[in-house]
Structure formats: structure tokens, C-alpha cells
Amino acid sequence: MDQKILWAVNHMPKTDDKNLPIMGLEEIAKARTFHESFPQYTKTPLTKLDHMAAYLGVKEIYLKDESYRFGLNAFKVLGGSFSMARYIAKETGRDVSELPYSVLTSDQLREEFGQATFFTATDGNHGRGVAWAANRLGQKAVVHMPKGSTQTRLENIAKEGAQVDIQEMNYDDCVRLAAKEADETPRGVMVQDTAWDGYEEIPSWIMQGYGTMAMEAGEQLKEYGCERPTHIFVQAGVGSLAGAVVGYFSNLYADNPPAFVVVEAEAAACLYKGAAAGDGQIRIVDGDMETIMAGLACGEPNTISWDILKNHVKVFIAAPDWAAANGMRMLGAPIKGDAPVTSGESGAAPFGALAAIMSMDEYADLRKDIGLDENSRVLLFSTEGDTDPDRYKNIVWKGLDK
Ligand SMILES: Cc1ncc(COP(=O)(O)O)c(C=O)c1O
């Protein structure tokens, strides 16, 4: 625990918030209806951890468990599938609401649209989602993975019929490679879970797809009798997920938004660095970005999300690996009476950060900056299960660091 949790309170200049409507409630309702049309669809559980909340000194803790998403062990497929549907809708002159799963997979639509090749780069979860969706929709997928990606993750993508490889380069360079290949391939389409200047439409659809998870969570909170959480913690790699969650809940609770906290892996904390610099400009992290949080090992922020985050996030946190590892162990073996949650490295990072902040004296100031106390009702997202099963066992069962 030599490495400390770092944080930056958001004092960045506000903008005109032009990207917030991407996560408008009506748009997200469409994504939700689309996902509901899949035969594999069920709402993922929102687990309430009462004993853990009492132990950590907050009122309520709610954890959305995405290990149950479509049998894929992570939330990511929500974005890939919805963006591909919106792309096909646009190409065939329809609204996405006219393309539920049954129509998208029909012979008639396949004949009309034909076959495209969807290119992407991934640490694992996004690529698996794209490969899965392409497989179901009768489309082709090409997936590049960065140096250090595990064989298990590659095999899970290959199983869906995609062409997949591990490159000798980091995630952000894999993105550039996939973009180049998509450009050079007839009917090649880049379906990347991040945006940059000039590449914004598909990533905004991906963020809307993630909105299904946020919308479900909002409804499930109500079922528990919680009209509104006081705090929402969300993890970030490039920040598409965080932009989606922060954007959706800023729209849902427009009159009284919760305090949003973004949690990154310290080795790849580009958003935190931007917030710490304070001028509103993007900061980039380069190099290998070694962390157990594979899904968060991205050093170049999504440009459209960044705008949403700048306007709405209260605190940006850079979490060391030990925080994520502790979070995995605590969720896997919680206090008696609470349900265990299988949460992977990137999934458990926000909970691990919350647990450290609430239980370690050295983070008393951070507790204050976020405004966490015995009245706090906290919503978090466990965005993946044991997507790397060997590493999961090493950390949770054997007590290793990675
Ligand atoms: C499990 C998991 N959680 C969180 C994230 C972060 O999402 P984003 O890159 O949109 O910030 C990822 C990204 O791959 C992921 O795989």
C-alpha cells in the first residue's frame, strides 16, 4: 500500500454541455428497448450491501453486477451491439427502433444490408462484445488486442468467429491500427469505444448503449425505495462508460444531481491528470500502463465524454492496483448477510476505492471532498466478473497482488 490514492477535485471551467443530450432519457429508452429485444436479455442484478454499508460508515451501498450481462461477464456488449444496430439502421434508412433483434437477424435484412467488416481494438471486453454482436448479426469482425493481453481473453473473442490477434503495442496504438485497416477495407467500419476529433458518431451510440445499464440501475434503485443516490462512483479507461453514466444520471436527476466520482487506474489516469491540471484540456498518458485493471489501461480520453465529465464530475480519483485487489476480495467475501459479488479487476476498482476512503484515516480529506458520511447512499458499478479467471483466483483465493 505504498502507493497512495490520488485525487483531484474538479475546478475545471464549464462548457456549454453540448454533448449531454447524447445521454438524453428518450435516446436511452431506445437503447434499452433494443437490448430488451435480444433473447439473451435480462436485467443484471443491483445488489444492496447493507452490512458493508454499516461497516464502512455510509447509509446504503448499491452495486450493479454486470457479470450477468448476456452471458459475457461484462457490460461492454451493450455499446458494441447498439452502435452496430444504429449503423445498420442509418445505412438502410431506418430508425433504430425499427430494428429489434428479430429484424436485424432476419434473412431479409441480411440480404438488404449485406456484410460489413467491423474493426476494433480492445483489452478484451469491448472486442468480445463486438465479436459476439457481429456473430449474431451475420457480420464480420476484426479485433486487435494490446501487448500483455491474456490468451483467455483472446480465445473468448476467437470463439465468436472474429479474426483476433495480440499486437506488440499499447491499447491506443491498437486503436490507430484498427482505424487504418477499417479505412483501407471495402465496407470496413471502425466500431471503437472511444471518440476523437472527427470520429464521434459511433462512439456516441456506444455510450447510449451503456445507458441501458444506467437506466436499469435507476429503476432498480426505486424498487429498493431509493429515489436518488447521493453519490455515484464509476470507473474509467477512456471515459466512455463514465460519460454515459454521468450523462444519464445528470439528465435523470437534473434538479438535484448526485456527486459523481470517477475512478481510474493510477497507471493510466489521463482524466485525473486533466482534472489536476485544471485548465479543461485533455491530458494523455503514454507507455505500457501496467496495471491489473486491464479494462482501465487506456491513456487517451474520449473527447465527447471528457466534455460531459468536466461539467458534472465532483472528484477524479487515481487508484493503485491494491485498491482494486482489495475491492475484489471484499466483494467476493463480504460481511455475512450480504450477497457475494464476483467482481474483476476493473469491475471492483470503484468499490475498492470507496472502501479505502471510508476506512483509512489518511483519506479523511478525500472523504470530506466527496462529501461521504453516514447519510450517503452510494451507487457503484461492478462492470465485469472474472473475465480473467486465472488472475481472479490469484488475487481473491491466493491473496496475490496480480
Ligand atoms: C470491465 C470494464 N470496466 C470499465 C471499463 C472502462 O470503460 P471506458 O474505457 O469506457 O472508460 C472497461 C473498458 O474496457 C472495462 O472493460
The ligand as a Tripos MOL2 file, in Angstrom:
@<TRIPOS>MOLECULE
LIG
   16    16     1     0     0
SMALL
NO_CHARGES

@<TRIPOS>ATOM
      1 C1        -14.7610   -4.0900  -17.2310 C.3       1 LIG1
      2 C2        -14.5340   -2.6990  -17.6920 C.ar      1 LIG1
      3 N1        -14.8690   -1.7010  -16.8840 N.ar      1 LIG1
      4 C3        -14.6830   -0.4220  -17.2490 C.ar      1 LIG1
      5 C4        -14.1350   -0.1000  -18.4790 C.ar      1 LIG1
      6 C5        -13.8920    1.3420  -18.8040 C.3       1 LIG1
      7 O1        -14.6550    1.8320  -19.8420 O.3       1 LIG1
      8 P1        -14.1420    3.0920  -20.6750 P.3       1 LIG1
      9 O2        -12.9340    2.6800  -21.4420 O.co2     1 LIG1
     10 O3        -15.3060    3.4640  -21.4990 O.co2     1 LIG1
     11 O4        -13.7860    4.1530  -19.7050 O.co2     1 LIG1
     12 C6        -13.7660   -1.1240  -19.3610 C.ar      1 LIG1
     13 C7        -13.1880   -0.8230  -20.6770 C.2       1 LIG1
     14 O5        -12.7930   -1.6640  -21.4220 O.2       1 LIG1
     15 C8        -13.9630   -2.4570  -18.9590 C.ar      1 LIG1
     16 O6        -13.6260   -3.4780  -19.7430 O.3       1 LIG1
@<TRIPOS>BOND
     1     1     2 1
     2     2     3 ar
     3     2    15 ar
     4     3     4 ar
     5     4     5 ar
     6     5     6 1
     7     5    12 ar
     8     6     7 1
     9     7     8 1
    10     8     9 2
    11     8    10 1
    12     8    11 1
    13    12    13 1
    14    12    15 ar
    15    13    14 2
    16    15    16 1
@<TRIPOS>SUBSTRUCTURE
     1 LIG1         1 GROUP 0 **** ****
